[in-house]
């Protein structure tokens, strides 16, 4: 019984240290980026990167790059967290084409179609990847896509370091 209590105390101390470290990191992010938002992931569209119940720090941003994981509002004004797979340059304005890592479709042709902006003469820049097959797959999906999300629909992007999204996983929060 003594050994179980000892390990329980150690486990509790480690858990508390992790929580304190996370809160400290969130405070630093707040002072660097301004207002931050904590988002709880729902669904499996970003699996395996993000799982149902993961907690992600979302920071406001003015620069969005290909491959960034962003949060935006869809047609029903719900928040969606997906990856930017292409940019469309249209009359001096940048539109973003997003897709869930685990989804077989582009968002601007589905969940954000009504709120996305169409631009028939857009110049498209596509995400770069080390996997040739993935790039070929994306190019096939993006063929003829001339719709994207503008900055007005974007809430922010997931906080990341060297393209690794900072998240707290395994919270098992039920709604």
CNS distance restraints for C-alpha pairs under 8 A (distance, minus, plus):
assign (resid   1 and name CA) (resid   5 and name CA) 6.42 0.50 0.50
assign (resid   2 and name CA) (resid   6 and name CA) 6.19 0.50 0.50
assign (resid   3 and name CA) (resid   7 and name CA) 6.23 0.50 0.50
assign (resid   4 and name CA) (resid   8 and name CA) 6.03 0.50 0.50
assign (resid   5 and name CA) (resid   9 and name CA) 6.12 0.50 0.50
assign (resid   6 and name CA) (resid  10 and name CA) 6.35 0.50 0.50
assign (resid   7 and name CA) (resid  11 and name CA) 6.03 0.50 0.50
assign (resid   8 and name CA) (resid  12 and name CA) 6.05 0.50 0.50
assign (resid   9 and name CA) (resid  13 and name CA) 6.11 0.50 0.50
assign (resid  10 and name CA) (resid  14 and name CA) 6.20 0.50 0.50
assign (resid  11 and name CA) (resid  15 and name CA) 6.14 0.50 0.50
assign (resid  12 and name CA) (resid  16 and name CA) 6.13 0.50 0.50
assign (resid  13 and name CA) (resid  17 and name CA) 6.08 0.50 0.50
assign (resid  14 and name CA) (resid  18 and name CA) 6.23 0.50 0.50
assign (resid  15 and name CA) (resid  19 and name CA) 6.29 0.50 0.50
assign (resid  16 and name CA) (resid  20 and name CA) 6.16 0.50 0.50
assign (resid  17 and name CA) (resid  21 and name CA) 6.10 0.50 0.50
assign (resid  18 and name CA) (resid  22 and name CA) 6.10 0.50 0.50
assign (resid  19 and name CA) (resid  23 and name CA) 6.17 0.50 0.50
assign (resid  20 and name CA) (resid  24 and name CA) 6.07 0.50 0.50
assign (resid  21 and name CA) (resid  25 and name CA) 6.10 0.50 0.50
assign (resid  22 and name CA) (resid  26 and name CA) 6.12 0.50 0.50
assign (resid  23 and name CA) (resid  27 and name CA) 6.15 0.50 0.50
assign (resid  24 and name CA) (resid  28 and name CA) 6.29 0.50 0.50
assign (resid  25 and name CA) (resid  29 and name CA) 6.18 0.50 0.50
assign (resid  26 and name CA) (resid  30 and name CA) 6.12 0.50 0.50
assign (resid  26 and name CA) (resid  57 and name CA) 7.67 0.50 0.50
assign (resid  27 and name CA) (resid  31 and name CA) 6.40 0.50 0.50
assign (resid  28 and name CA) (resid  32 and name CA) 6.23 0.50 0.50
assign (resid  29 and name CA) (resid  33 and name CA) 5.76 0.50 0.50
assign (resid  29 and name CA) (resid  34 and name CA) 7.52 0.50 0.50
assign (resid  29 and name CA) (resid  36 and name CA) 7.42 0.50 0.50
assign (resid  29 and name CA) (resid  59 and name CA) 7.99 0.50 0.50
assign (resid  30 and name CA) (resid  34 and name CA) 4.93 0.50 0.50
assign (resid  30 and name CA) (resid  35 and name CA) 5.81 0.50 0.50
assign (resid  30 and name CA) (resid  36 and name CA) 5.79 0.50 0.50
assign (resid  33 and name CA) (resid  59 and name CA) 6.31 0.50 0.50
assign (resid  33 and name CA) (resid  60 and name CA) 6.76 0.50 0.50
assign (resid  33 and name CA) (resid  61 and name CA) 7.95 0.50 0.50
assign (resid  34 and name CA) (resid  59 and name CA) 7.62 0.50 0.50
assign (resid  34 and name CA) (resid  60 and name CA) 7.40 0.50 0.50
assign (resid  35 and name CA) (resid  59 and name CA) 6.86 0.50 0.50
assign (resid  35 and name CA) (resid  60 and name CA) 6.99 0.50 0.50
assign (resid  36 and name CA) (resid  57 and name CA) 6.75 0.50 0.50
assign (resid  36 and name CA) (resid  58 and name CA) 5.72 0.50 0.50
assign (resid  36 and name CA) (resid  59 and name CA) 4.88 0.50 0.50
assign (resid  36 and name CA) (resid  60 and name CA) 6.90 0.50 0.50
assign (resid  37 and name CA) (resid  57 and name CA) 5.85 0.50 0.50
assign (resid  37 and name CA) (resid  58 and name CA) 4.98 0.50 0.50
assign (resid  37 and name CA) (resid  59 and name CA) 6.52 0.50 0.50
assign (resid  38 and name CA) (resid  55 and name CA) 6.60 0.50 0.50
assign (resid  38 and name CA) (resid  56 and name CA) 5.70 0.50 0.50
assign (resid  38 and name CA) (resid  57 and name CA) 4.76 0.50 0.50
assign (resid  38 and name CA) (resid  58 and name CA) 6.04 0.50 0.50
assign (resid  39 and name CA) (resid  55 and name CA) 5.61 0.50 0.50
assign (resid  39 and name CA) (resid  56 and name CA) 5.15 0.50 0.50
assign (resid  39 and name CA) (resid  57 and name CA) 6.35 0.50 0.50
assign (resid  39 and name CA) (resid  58 and name CA) 6.84 0.50 0.50
assign (resid  40 and name CA) (resid  52 and name CA) 7.88 0.50 0.50
assign (resid  40 and name CA) (resid  53 and name CA) 5.75 0.50 0.50
assign (resid  40 and name CA) (resid  54 and name CA) 5.65 0.50 0.50
assign (resid  40 and name CA) (resid  55 and name CA) 4.60 0.50 0.50
assign (resid  40 and name CA) (resid  56 and name CA) 6.37 0.50 0.50
assign (resid  41 and name CA) (resid  50 and name CA) 7.13 0.50 0.50
assign (resid  41 and name CA) (resid  51 and name CA) 6.68 0.50 0.50
assign (resid  41 and name CA) (resid  52 and name CA) 5.30 0.50 0.50
assign (resid  41 and name CA) (resid  53 and name CA) 5.25 0.50 0.50
assign (resid  41 and name CA) (resid  54 and name CA) 5.29 0.50 0.50
assign (resid  41 and name CA) (resid  55 and name CA) 6.35 0.50 0.50
assign (resid  41 and name CA) (resid  56 and name CA) 7.44 0.50 0.50
assign (resid  41 and name CA) (resid  81 and name CA) 7.72 0.50 0.50
assign (resid  42 and name CA) (resid  51 and name CA) 7.57 0.50 0.50
assign (resid  42 and name CA) (resid  52 and name CA) 4.83 0.50 0.50
assign (resid  42 and name CA) (resid  53 and name CA) 6.20 0.50 0.50
assign (resid  43 and name CA) (resid  51 and name CA) 7.08 0.50 0.50
assign (resid  43 and name CA) (resid  52 and name CA) 5.14 0.50 0.50
assign (resid  44 and name CA) (resid  48 and name CA) 7.97 0.50 0.50
assign (resid  44 and name CA) (resid  50 and name CA) 7.45 0.50 0.50
assign (resid  44 and name CA) (resid  51 and name CA) 5.95 0.50 0.50
assign (resid  44 and name CA) (resid  52 and name CA) 6.14 0.50 0.50
assign (resid  44 and name CA) (resid 102 and name CA) 7.01 0.50 0.50
assign (resid  45 and name CA) (resid  82 and name CA) 7.83 0.50 0.50
assign (resid  45 and name CA) (resid 100 and name CA) 4.96 0.50 0.50
assign (resid  45 and name CA) (resid 101 and name CA) 6.22 0.50 0.50
assign (resid  45 and name CA) (resid 102 and name CA) 4.83 0.50 0.50
assign (resid  45 and name CA) (resid 103 and name CA) 5.58 0.50 0.50
assign (resid  46 and name CA) (resid  50 and name CA) 5.21 0.50 0.50
assign (resid  46 and name CA) (resid  51 and name CA) 6.94 0.50 0.50
assign (resid  46 and name CA) (resid  81 and name CA) 7.79 0.50 0.50
assign (resid  46 and name CA) (resid  82 and name CA) 6.66 0.50 0.50
assign (resid  46 and name CA) (resid 100 and name CA) 5.03 0.50 0.50
assign (resid  46 and name CA) (resid 101 and name CA) 4.72 0.50 0.50
assign (resid  46 and name CA) (resid 102 and name CA) 5.34 0.50 0.50
assign (resid  46 and name CA) (resid 103 and name CA) 7.62 0.50 0.50
assign (resid  47 and name CA) (resid  51 and name CA) 5.60 0.50 0.50
assign (resid  47 and name CA) (resid 101 and name CA) 6.45 0.50 0.50
assign (resid  47 and name CA) (resid 102 and name CA) 5.59 0.50 0.50
assign (resid  48 and name CA) (resid 101 and name CA) 7.85 0.50 0.50
assign (resid  48 and name CA) (resid 102 and name CA) 7.60 0.50 0.50
assign (resid  49 and name CA) (resid 101 and name CA) 7.90 0.50 0.50
assign (resid  50 and name CA) (resid  54 and name CA) 6.36 0.50 0.50
assign (resid  51 and name CA) (resid 169 and name CA) 7.52 0.50 0.50
assign (resid  52 and name CA) (resid 172 and name CA) 7.73 0.50 0.50
assign (resid  53 and name CA) (resid 169 and name CA) 7.01 0.50 0.50
assign (resid  53 and name CA) (resid 170 and name CA) 6.52 0.50 0.50
assign (resid  53 and name CA) (resid 171 and name CA) 5.74 0.50 0.50
assign (resid  53 and name CA) (resid 172 and name CA) 5.25 0.50 0.50
assign (resid  53 and name CA) (resid 173 and name CA) 5.56 0.50 0.50
assign (resid  53 and name CA) (resid 174 and name CA) 7.67 0.50 0.50
assign (resid  54 and name CA) (resid 167 and name CA) 6.52 0.50 0.50
assign (resid  54 and name CA) (resid 168 and name CA) 5.69 0.50 0.50
assign (resid  54 and name CA) (resid 169 and name CA) 4.51 0.50 0.50
assign (resid  54 and name CA) (resid 170 and name CA) 6.20 0.50 0.50
assign (resid  54 and name CA) (resid 171 and name CA) 6.36 0.50 0.50
assign (resid  54 and name CA) (resid 172 and name CA) 7.84 0.50 0.50
assign (resid  55 and name CA) (resid 167 and name CA) 5.47 0.50 0.50
assign (resid  55 and name CA) (resid 168 and name CA) 4.99 0.50 0.50
assign (resid  55 and name CA) (resid 169 and name CA) 6.38 0.50 0.50
assign (resid  55 and name CA) (resid 171 and name CA) 7.62 0.50 0.50
assign (resid  56 and name CA) (resid 158 and name CA) 6.43 0.50 0.50
assign (resid  56 and name CA) (resid 159 and name CA) 7.44 0.50 0.50
assign (resid  56 and name CA) (resid 165 and name CA) 7.86 0.50 0.50
assign (resid  56 and name CA) (resid 166 and name CA) 6.51 0.50 0.50
assign (resid  56 and name CA) (resid 167 and name CA) 4.74 0.50 0.50
assign (resid  56 and name CA) (resid 168 and name CA) 6.69 0.50 0.50
assign (resid  57 and name CA) (resid 158 and name CA) 5.73 0.50 0.50
assign (resid  57 and name CA) (resid 159 and name CA) 5.54 0.50 0.50
assign (resid  57 and name CA) (resid 166 and name CA) 6.99 0.50 0.50
assign (resid  57 and name CA) (resid 167 and name CA) 6.95 0.50 0.50
assign (resid  58 and name CA) (resid  71 and name CA) 7.47 0.50 0.50
assign (resid  58 and name CA) (resid 156 and name CA) 5.79 0.50 0.50
assign (resid  58 and name CA) (resid 157 and name CA) 5.31 0.50 0.50
assign (resid  58 and name CA) (resid 158 and name CA) 4.50 0.50 0.50
assign (resid  58 and name CA) (resid 159 and name CA) 5.75 0.50 0.50
assign (resid  59 and name CA) (resid 156 and name CA) 5.22 0.50 0.50
assign (resid  59 and name CA) (resid 157 and name CA) 5.58 0.50 0.50
assign (resid  59 and name CA) (resid 158 and name CA) 6.36 0.50 0.50
assign (resid  59 and name CA) (resid 159 and name CA) 6.17 0.50 0.50
assign (resid  60 and name CA) (resid 155 and name CA) 6.51 0.50 0.50
assign (resid  60 and name CA) (resid 156 and name CA) 4.28 0.50 0.50
assign (resid  60 and name CA) (resid 157 and name CA) 6.53 0.50 0.50
assign (resid  61 and name CA) (resid 156 and name CA) 5.56 0.50 0.50
assign (resid  61 and name CA) (resid 157 and name CA) 6.70 0.50 0.50
assign (resid  64 and name CA) (resid  68 and name CA) 6.51 0.50 0.50
assign (resid  64 and name CA) (resid 157 and name CA) 7.73 0.50 0.50
assign (resid  65 and name CA) (resid  84 and name CA) 7.39 0.50 0.50
assign (resid  66 and name CA) (resid  84 and name CA) 5.38 0.50 0.50
assign (resid  66 and name CA) (resid  85 and name CA) 5.86 0.50 0.50
assign (resid  66 and name CA) (resid  86 and name CA) 6.22 0.50 0.50
assign (resid  66 and name CA) (resid  87 and name CA) 7.18 0.50 0.50
assign (resid  66 and name CA) (resid 126 and name CA) 7.30 0.50 0.50
assign (resid  66 and name CA) (resid 127 and name CA) 5.33 0.50 0.50
assign (resid  66 and name CA) (resid 128 and name CA) 7.80 0.50 0.50
assign (resid  67 and name CA) (resid  83 and name CA) 5.83 0.50 0.50
assign (resid  67 and name CA) (resid  84 and name CA) 5.15 0.50 0.50
assign (resid  67 and name CA) (resid  85 and name CA) 5.93 0.50 0.50
assign (resid  67 and name CA) (resid 127 and name CA) 6.19 0.50 0.50
assign (resid  68 and name CA) (resid  83 and name CA) 5.61 0.50 0.50
assign (resid  68 and name CA) (resid  84 and name CA) 5.58 0.50 0.50
assign (resid  68 and name CA) (resid 157 and name CA) 6.92 0.50 0.50
assign (resid  68 and name CA) (resid 158 and name CA) 7.60 0.50 0.50
assign (resid  68 and name CA) (resid 163 and name CA) 7.47 0.50 0.50
assign (resid  69 and name CA) (resid  81 and name CA) 6.63 0.50 0.50
assign (resid  69 and name CA) (resid  82 and name CA) 5.42 0.50 0.50
assign (resid  69 and name CA) (resid  83 and name CA) 4.23 0.50 0.50
assign (resid  69 and name CA) (resid  84 and name CA) 6.32 0.50 0.50
assign (resid  69 and name CA) (resid 157 and name CA) 5.70 0.50 0.50
assign (resid  69 and name CA) (resid 158 and name CA) 5.57 0.50 0.50
assign (resid  69 and name CA) (resid 165 and name CA) 7.91 0.50 0.50
assign (resid  70 and name CA) (resid  81 and name CA) 5.52 0.50 0.50
assign (resid  70 and name CA) (resid  82 and name CA) 5.70 0.50 0.50
assign (resid  70 and name CA) (resid  83 and name CA) 6.11 0.50 0.50
assign (resid  70 and name CA) (resid  84 and name CA) 7.11 0.50 0.50
assign (resid  70 and name CA) (resid 154 and name CA) 7.27 0.50 0.50
assign (resid  70 and name CA) (resid 155 and name CA) 7.61 0.50 0.50
assign (resid  70 and name CA) (resid 156 and name CA) 5.79 0.50 0.50
assign (resid  70 and name CA) (resid 157 and name CA) 3.96 0.50 0.50
assign (resid  70 and name CA) (resid 158 and name CA) 5.81 0.50 0.50
assign (resid  71 and name CA) (resid  79 and name CA) 6.36 0.50 0.50
assign (resid  71 and name CA) (resid  80 and name CA) 5.38 0.50 0.50
assign (resid  71 and name CA) (resid  81 and name CA) 4.37 0.50 0.50
assign (resid  71 and name CA) (resid  82 and name CA) 6.65 0.50 0.50
assign (resid  71 and name CA) (resid 154 and name CA) 6.04 0.50 0.50
assign (resid  71 and name CA) (resid 155 and name CA) 5.48 0.50 0.50
assign (resid  71 and name CA) (resid 156 and name CA) 5.52 0.50 0.50
assign (resid  71 and name CA) (resid 157 and name CA) 5.76 0.50 0.50
assign (resid  71 and name CA) (resid 158 and name CA) 7.30 0.50 0.50
assign (resid  72 and name CA) (resid  79 and name CA) 5.52 0.50 0.50
assign (resid  72 and name CA) (resid  80 and name CA) 5.39 0.50 0.50
assign (resid  72 and name CA) (resid  81 and name CA) 6.65 0.50 0.50
assign (resid  72 and name CA) (resid 153 and name CA) 5.44 0.50 0.50
assign (resid  72 and name CA) (resid 154 and name CA) 4.19 0.50 0.50
assign (resid  72 and name CA) (resid 155 and name CA) 5.27 0.50 0.50
assign (resid  72 and name CA) (resid 156 and name CA) 7.25 0.50 0.50
assign (resid  73 and name CA) (resid  77 and name CA) 4.96 0.50 0.50
assign (resid  73 and name CA) (resid  78 and name CA) 5.26 0.50 0.50
assign (resid  73 and name CA) (resid  79 and name CA) 4.63 0.50 0.50
assign (resid  73 and name CA) (resid  80 and name CA) 6.10 0.50 0.50
assign (resid  73 and name CA) (resid 153 and name CA) 5.50 0.50 0.50
assign (resid  73 and name CA) (resid 154 and name CA) 6.62 0.50 0.50
assign (resid  73 and name CA) (resid 155 and name CA) 7.47 0.50 0.50
assign (resid  74 and name CA) (resid  78 and name CA) 5.53 0.50 0.50
assign (resid  74 and name CA) (resid  79 and name CA) 6.45 0.50 0.50
assign (resid  74 and name CA) (resid  80 and name CA) 6.64 0.50 0.50
assign (resid  74 and name CA) (resid 111 and name CA) 6.04 0.50 0.50
assign (resid  74 and name CA) (resid 112 and name CA) 4.75 0.50 0.50
assign (resid  74 and name CA) (resid 115 and name CA) 7.09 0.50 0.50
assign (resid  74 and name CA) (resid 153 and name CA) 7.83 0.50 0.50
assign (resid  75 and name CA) (resid 111 and name CA) 6.23 0.50 0.50
assign (resid  75 and name CA) (resid 112 and name CA) 4.87 0.50 0.50
assign (resid  75 and name CA) (resid 113 and name CA) 7.05 0.50 0.50
assign (resid  75 and name CA) (resid 114 and name CA) 6.09 0.50 0.50
assign (resid  75 and name CA) (resid 115 and name CA) 5.66 0.50 0.50
assign (resid  81 and name CA) (resid 100 and name CA) 7.67 0.50 0.50
assign (resid  82 and name CA) (resid  98 and name CA) 6.01 0.50 0.50
assign (resid  82 and name CA) (resid  99 and name CA) 5.55 0.50 0.50
assign (resid  82 and name CA) (resid 100 and name CA) 4.78 0.50 0.50
assign (resid  82 and name CA) (resid 101 and name CA) 7.26 0.50 0.50
assign (resid  83 and name CA) (resid  98 and name CA) 5.32 0.50 0.50
assign (resid  83 and name CA) (resid  99 and name CA) 5.52 0.50 0.50
assign (resid  83 and name CA) (resid 100 and name CA) 6.06 0.50 0.50
assign (resid  83 and name CA) (resid 101 and name CA) 6.97 0.50 0.50
assign (resid  84 and name CA) (resid  96 and name CA) 6.35 0.50 0.50
assign (resid  84 and name CA) (resid  97 and name CA) 5.74 0.50 0.50
assign (resid  84 and name CA) (resid  98 and name CA) 4.39 0.50 0.50
assign (resid  84 and name CA) (resid  99 and name CA) 6.64 0.50 0.50
assign (resid  84 and name CA) (resid 127 and name CA) 7.69 0.50 0.50
assign (resid  85 and name CA) (resid  96 and name CA) 7.82 0.50 0.50
assign (resid  85 and name CA) (resid  97 and name CA) 5.85 0.50 0.50
assign (resid  85 and name CA) (resid  98 and name CA) 5.45 0.50 0.50
assign (resid  85 and name CA) (resid  99 and name CA) 6.58 0.50 0.50
assign (resid  85 and name CA) (resid 126 and name CA) 6.03 0.50 0.50
assign (resid  85 and name CA) (resid 127 and name CA) 5.01 0.50 0.50
assign (resid  85 and name CA) (resid 138 and name CA) 7.87 0.50 0.50
assign (resid  86 and name CA) (resid  96 and name CA) 6.15 0.50 0.50
assign (resid  86 and name CA) (resid  97 and name CA) 5.02 0.50 0.50
assign (resid  86 and name CA) (resid  98 and name CA) 7.02 0.50 0.50
assign (resid  86 and name CA) (resid 124 and name CA) 6.68 0.50 0.50
assign (resid  86 and name CA) (resid 125 and name CA) 5.41 0.50 0.50
assign (resid  86 and name CA) (resid 126 and name CA) 4.29 0.50 0.50
assign (resid  86 and name CA) (resid 127 and name CA) 5.65 0.50 0.50
assign (resid  87 and name CA) (resid  94 and name CA) 6.59 0.50 0.50
assign (resid  87 and name CA) (resid  95 and name CA) 5.73 0.50 0.50
assign (resid  87 and name CA) (resid  96 and name CA) 4.75 0.50 0.50
assign (resid  87 and name CA) (resid  97 and name CA) 5.94 0.50 0.50
assign (resid  87 and name CA) (resid 124 and name CA) 5.69 0.50 0.50
assign (resid  87 and name CA) (resid 125 and name CA) 5.15 0.50 0.50
assign (resid  87 and name CA) (resid 126 and name CA) 6.57 0.50 0.50
assign (resid  87 and name CA) (resid 148 and name CA) 7.80 0.50 0.50
assign (resid  88 and name CA) (resid  94 and name CA) 5.70 0.50 0.50
assign (resid  88 and name CA) (resid  95 and name CA) 4.96 0.50 0.50
assign (resid  88 and name CA) (resid  96 and name CA) 6.28 0.50 0.50
assign (resid  88 and name CA) (resid  97 and name CA) 7.48 0.50 0.50
assign (resid  88 and name CA) (resid 122 and name CA) 5.52 0.50 0.50
assign (resid  88 and name CA) (resid 123 and name CA) 5.45 0.50 0.50
assign (resid  88 and name CA) (resid 124 and name CA) 4.61 0.50 0.50
assign (resid  88 and name CA) (resid 125 and name CA) 6.47 0.50 0.50
assign (resid  88 and name CA) (resid 146 and name CA) 7.51 0.50 0.50
assign (resid  88 and name CA) (resid 147 and name CA) 7.98 0.50 0.50
assign (resid  88 and name CA) (resid 148 and name CA) 7.01 0.50 0.50
assign (resid  89 and name CA) (resid  93 and name CA) 5.81 0.50 0.50
assign (resid  89 and name CA) (resid  94 and name CA) 4.83 0.50 0.50
assign (resid  89 and name CA) (resid  95 and name CA) 6.46 0.50 0.50
assign (resid  89 and name CA) (resid 122 and name CA) 5.32 0.50 0.50
assign (resid  89 and name CA) (resid 123 and name CA) 5.09 0.50 0.50
assign (resid  89 and name CA) (resid 124 and name CA) 6.51 0.50 0.50
assign (resid  90 and name CA) (resid  94 and name CA) 6.30 0.50 0.50
assign (resid  90 and name CA) (resid  95 and name CA) 7.41 0.50 0.50
assign (resid  90 and name CA) (resid 119 and name CA) 6.32 0.50 0.50
assign (resid  90 and name CA) (resid 121 and name CA) 6.86 0.50 0.50
assign (resid  90 and name CA) (resid 122 and name CA) 4.73 0.50 0.50
assign (resid  90 and name CA) (resid 123 and name CA) 6.75 0.50 0.50
assign (resid  91 and name CA) (resid 122 and name CA) 7.85 0.50 0.50
assign (resid  94 and name CA) (resid 150 and name CA) 6.73 0.50 0.50
assign (resid  94 and name CA) (resid 151 and name CA) 7.98 0.50 0.50
assign (resid  95 and name CA) (resid 117 and name CA) 7.60 0.50 0.50
assign (resid  95 and name CA) (resid 147 and name CA) 7.59 0.50 0.50
assign (resid  95 and name CA) (resid 148 and name CA) 4.78 0.50 0.50
assign (resid  95 and name CA) (resid 149 and name CA) 5.14 0.50 0.50
assign (resid  95 and name CA) (resid 150 and name CA) 4.86 0.50 0.50
assign (resid  95 and name CA) (resid 151 and name CA) 7.49 0.50 0.50
assign (resid  96 and name CA) (resid 148 and name CA) 4.87 0.50 0.50
assign (resid  96 and name CA) (resid 149 and name CA) 4.93 0.50 0.50
assign (resid  96 and name CA) (resid 150 and name CA) 6.41 0.50 0.50
assign (resid  97 and name CA) (resid 106 and name CA) 7.17 0.50 0.50
assign (resid  97 and name CA) (resid 107 and name CA) 7.05 0.50 0.50
assign (resid  97 and name CA) (resid 108 and name CA) 6.46 0.50 0.50
assign (resid  97 and name CA) (resid 147 and name CA) 7.26 0.50 0.50
assign (resid  97 and name CA) (resid 148 and name CA) 4.89 0.50 0.50
assign (resid  97 and name CA) (resid 149 and name CA) 6.42 0.50 0.50
assign (resid  98 and name CA) (resid 106 and name CA) 6.17 0.50 0.50
assign (resid  98 and name CA) (resid 107 and name CA) 5.58 0.50 0.50
assign (resid  98 and name CA) (resid 108 and name CA) 7.11 0.50 0.50
assign (resid  98 and name CA) (resid 148 and name CA) 7.84 0.50 0.50
assign (resid  99 and name CA) (resid 103 and name CA) 6.69 0.50 0.50
assign (resid  99 and name CA) (resid 105 and name CA) 6.66 0.50 0.50
assign (resid  99 and name CA) (resid 106 and name CA) 4.96 0.50 0.50
assign (resid  99 and name CA) (resid 107 and name CA) 5.44 0.50 0.50
assign (resid 100 and name CA) (resid 105 and name CA) 7.98 0.50 0.50
assign (resid 100 and name CA) (resid 106 and name CA) 7.87 0.50 0.50
assign (resid 100 and name CA) (resid 107 and name CA) 7.85 0.50 0.50
assign (resid 105 and name CA) (resid 109 and name CA) 7.58 0.50 0.50
assign (resid 105 and name CA) (resid 110 and name CA) 7.56 0.50 0.50
assign (resid 105 and name CA) (resid 141 and name CA) 7.11 0.50 0.50
assign (resid 106 and name CA) (resid 110 and name CA) 6.82 0.50 0.50
assign (resid 106 and name CA) (resid 141 and name CA) 7.13 0.50 0.50
assign (resid 106 and name CA) (resid 142 and name CA) 7.55 0.50 0.50
assign (resid 107 and name CA) (resid 111 and name CA) 5.44 0.50 0.50
assign (resid 107 and name CA) (resid 112 and name CA) 5.84 0.50 0.50
assign (resid 107 and name CA) (resid 113 and name CA) 7.26 0.50 0.50
assign (resid 108 and name CA) (resid 112 and name CA) 5.05 0.50 0.50
assign (resid 108 and name CA) (resid 113 and name CA) 4.81 0.50 0.50
assign (resid 108 and name CA) (resid 116 and name CA) 5.92 0.50 0.50
assign (resid 108 and name CA) (resid 147 and name CA) 5.85 0.50 0.50
assign (resid 108 and name CA) (resid 148 and name CA) 5.64 0.50 0.50
assign (resid 108 and name CA) (resid 149 and name CA) 7.13 0.50 0.50
assign (resid 109 and name CA) (resid 113 and name CA) 5.14 0.50 0.50
assign (resid 109 and name CA) (resid 145 and name CA) 7.93 0.50 0.50
assign (resid 109 and name CA) (resid 147 and name CA) 7.47 0.50 0.50
assign (resid 112 and name CA) (resid 116 and name CA) 5.78 0.50 0.50
assign (resid 112 and name CA) (resid 149 and name CA) 7.89 0.50 0.50
assign (resid 113 and name CA) (resid 147 and name CA) 7.82 0.50 0.50
assign (resid 115 and name CA) (resid 149 and name CA) 7.49 0.50 0.50
assign (resid 116 and name CA) (resid 147 and name CA) 5.93 0.50 0.50
assign (resid 116 and name CA) (resid 148 and name CA) 5.15 0.50 0.50
assign (resid 116 and name CA) (resid 149 and name CA) 4.92 0.50 0.50
assign (resid 116 and name CA) (resid 150 and name CA) 7.25 0.50 0.50
assign (resid 117 and name CA) (resid 147 and name CA) 5.25 0.50 0.50
assign (resid 117 and name CA) (resid 148 and name CA) 5.45 0.50 0.50
assign (resid 117 and name CA) (resid 149 and name CA) 6.30 0.50 0.50
assign (resid 117 and name CA) (resid 150 and name CA) 7.17 0.50 0.50
assign (resid 118 and name CA) (resid 146 and name CA) 5.65 0.50 0.50
assign (resid 118 and name CA) (resid 147 and name CA) 4.29 0.50 0.50
assign (resid 118 and name CA) (resid 148 and name CA) 6.75 0.50 0.50
assign (resid 119 and name CA) (resid 146 and name CA) 5.42 0.50 0.50
assign (resid 119 and name CA) (resid 147 and name CA) 6.18 0.50 0.50
assign (resid 120 and name CA) (resid 146 and name CA) 5.78 0.50 0.50
assign (resid 121 and name CA) (resid 146 and name CA) 7.82 0.50 0.50
assign (resid 122 and name CA) (resid 146 and name CA) 6.59 0.50 0.50
assign (resid 126 and name CA) (resid 139 and name CA) 7.65 0.50 0.50
assign (resid 127 and name CA) (resid 135 and name CA) 7.57 0.50 0.50
assign (resid 128 and name CA) (resid 135 and name CA) 6.93 0.50 0.50
assign (resid 129 and name CA) (resid 134 and name CA) 7.11 0.50 0.50
assign (resid 129 and name CA) (resid 135 and name CA) 6.27 0.50 0.50
assign (resid 131 and name CA) (resid 135 and name CA) 6.48 0.50 0.50
assign (resid 132 and name CA) (resid 136 and name CA) 6.16 0.50 0.50
assign (resid 133 and name CA) (resid 137 and name CA) 6.07 0.50 0.50
assign (resid 134 and name CA) (resid 138 and name CA) 6.13 0.50 0.50
assign (resid 135 and name CA) (resid 139 and name CA) 6.08 0.50 0.50
assign (resid 136 and name CA) (resid 140 and name CA) 6.24 0.50 0.50
assign (resid 137 and name CA) (resid 141 and name CA) 6.33 0.50 0.50
assign (resid 138 and name CA) (resid 142 and name CA) 5.96 0.50 0.50
assign (resid 139 and name CA) (resid 143 and name CA) 6.01 0.50 0.50
assign (resid 149 and name CA) (resid 153 and name CA) 6.63 0.50 0.50
assign (resid 149 and name CA) (resid 154 and name CA) 7.75 0.50 0.50
assign (resid 150 and name CA) (resid 154 and name CA) 7.17 0.50 0.50
assign (resid 158 and name CA) (resid 165 and name CA) 6.35 0.50 0.50
assign (resid 158 and name CA) (resid 166 and name CA) 7.43 0.50 0.50
assign (resid 159 and name CA) (resid 165 and name CA) 5.90 0.50 0.50
assign (resid 159 and name CA) (resid 166 and name CA) 5.79 0.50 0.50
assign (resid 160 and name CA) (resid 164 and name CA) 5.02 0.50 0.50
assign (resid 160 and name CA) (resid 165 and name CA) 4.14 0.50 0.50
assign (resid 160 and name CA) (resid 166 and name CA) 5.29 0.50 0.50
assign (resid 161 and name CA) (resid 165 and name CA) 6.65 0.50 0.50
assign (resid 161 and name CA) (resid 166 and name CA) 7.23 0.50 0.50
